[in-house]
């Protein structure tokens, strides 16, 4: 074992050669194994499974059980060129016959699943029992679940009872916990809430603090309780958790209150529990608490407290907290903000692995927030984002290409990047793409596709999509005319802060279109627009406001129109050049001037026309009506996760395990996410289905088969035959050592 540790520490070819020289000199099993594992794990030498096999066999010749196991595991998990269940079985069998408990369990599983040997539940049970006779208590629970679920006569009752008694008499708190949940789910034993409660109590008495949550849930839900629910008793157990120092357990309770799973949903209580974990130093909880103070969820909104908790989490390395802290310092609702700190914390978040920081920094330079405004510098950061999997960068570059800011103006490039961004789930790009289809700029004009993208954007609360759809309903364009629907959509967009919606509502109240005429209300919406657009520097409003003056709507003065058109141009709205060109052409308000008219028309041609913005969503992953792009879907999911908000862990894990795109698949990462989902939400059939696919992707087909069988048994009666068949098909795939792809 000492030699093996030395091998891990050696990183150069020179040192590995010395290790080989030492092994050839000493000729011991452990020295041979050290070399084999170095070749297998790329430790100071180029990976070579062929050489690893050679050195493992040398150790076996010296009688090394560890060498037998190592070679068995290599044949189990190696690439197709060396993978062999039969050889893995044979080497595990050698170690098992020499008394190695781990290999005895492995042989049991191979008989159980028929891997490298003919399937036999009876043989499986014999090997499991042989392993368990070593008094290795960790085996008992696995054995109970196996024999309790065997179909062979005599095992379901006699053997299961025997091992249940073994576990009961072990006084092992971990086994008590496992037995409690086996009774809760009916896994290897007959389902019983009462027995589950009894073993939770026993586990707690034996010192298993994690049993407290199970007890609290049991008394809260009334499972296993004679007198139904007992909220007071449940609270007693929760109080013990709260006053303890187990942050994982405390956050588990917080999650249950957050999502209303087994405990009544409560933002106030979830905040209380997250804050307790935060006080104990849990960085993720500190980040959650900071965001709760920022948003006023479960507590009063308090930006100063938000800064405090986000800073603590950031200092502990939580990249999502650093990103949120940067965003907080550019939040204009906070009087204590320091916009210069936004760049500092976005850069910290970047170092902590938050790829969306590239586009966030680009945005700072684009808008001149805390830094000197520079479109060229902004474009550099957005481009870095493209090269570093920042999904938001595509939208930013599309916007800049559309307007020609920091780059050559190009509708075609805007279309290409908007489409990529929209397909990856960016809401504002959906609206932008819809407008390009509507106008035919950069792509073939298609009102049908424009409608599809506007509707998708509206579904995900994109203000531009909502506003443009509202305009269509108002005019009866593409859709049936409906003033009521138009007004509803305009109001939804206005709630999201849409300048165009403010303008359109102002017009409707000024003219009495679909609403009772009210000049006062119209002016209120115009005032909101002015206030909004001063903040967000959007020249489109100023052009529209200029048109209202030109038409003298609701008493506005015509002579002020030119002022608003010129302001629109200063704020980047190139279509305002056309308006001024027409004014000078016809001599409206100002003296007629062909020269100025030509100037403004040319500027309009050079600069382009103002466009709307926005989003798709999770549909990209399944390709419903759009081309699948799992790479971009992966980027989107991971970004959520990095920011602490991922609630689609099962979908992400499934894609990581089953995607046909090789660069997307990552079995280990899939297992990580689906296990998090299972810990939070329980062993539902579809989550276990995902876990099985993830195990298959890592090459652990034995475990994949086992988990898939559990998933199939947990399918609810409401599942139709087609879905049941799909579960069984996947089971057959894993049994044949095939990964699932879709």
Secondary structure, 3 states (H helix, E strand, C coil): CHHHHHHHHCCCHHHHHHHHHHHHHHCCHHHHHHHHHHHHCCCCCCCCHHHHHHHHHHHHHCCCHHHHHHHHHHHHHCCCCCCCHHHHHHHHHHHHHCCCHHHHHHHHHHHHHCCCCCCCHHHHHHHHHHHHCCCCHHHHHHHHHHHHHCCCCCHHHHHHHHHHHHHHHHCCHHHHHHHHHHHHHCCCCCCCHHHHHHHHHHHHHCCCCCHHHHHHHHHHHCCCCCCCCCHHHHHHHHHHHHCCCCHHHHHHHHHHHHHCCCCCCCHHHHHHHHHHHHHCCCHHHHHHHHHHHHHCCCCCCCHHHHHHHHHHHHHCCCHHHHHHHHHHCCCCCCCCCCCHHHHHHHHHHHHCCCCCHHHHHHHHHHHCCCCCCCHHHHHHHHHHHHHCCCCCHHHHHHHHHHHCCCCCCCHHHHHHHHHHHHHCCCHHHHHHHHHHHHHCCCCCCCHHHHHHHHHHHHHCCCHHHHHHHHHHHHHCCCCCCCHHHHHHHHHHHHHCCCHHHHHHHHHHHHHCCCCCCCHHHHHHHHHHHHHHHHHHCCHHHHHHHHHHHHCCHHHCCHHHHHHHHHHHHHCCCCHHHHHHHHHHHHCCCCCCCHHHHHHHHHHHHHHCCCCCCECCCCHHHHCCCCCCCHHHHHHHHHHHHHCCCCCCHHHHHHHHHHCCCCCCCCHHHHHHHHHHHHHHHCCCHHHHHHHHHHHHHCCCHHHHHHHHHHHHHCCCCCCCHHHHHHHHHHHHHHHCCCCCCC
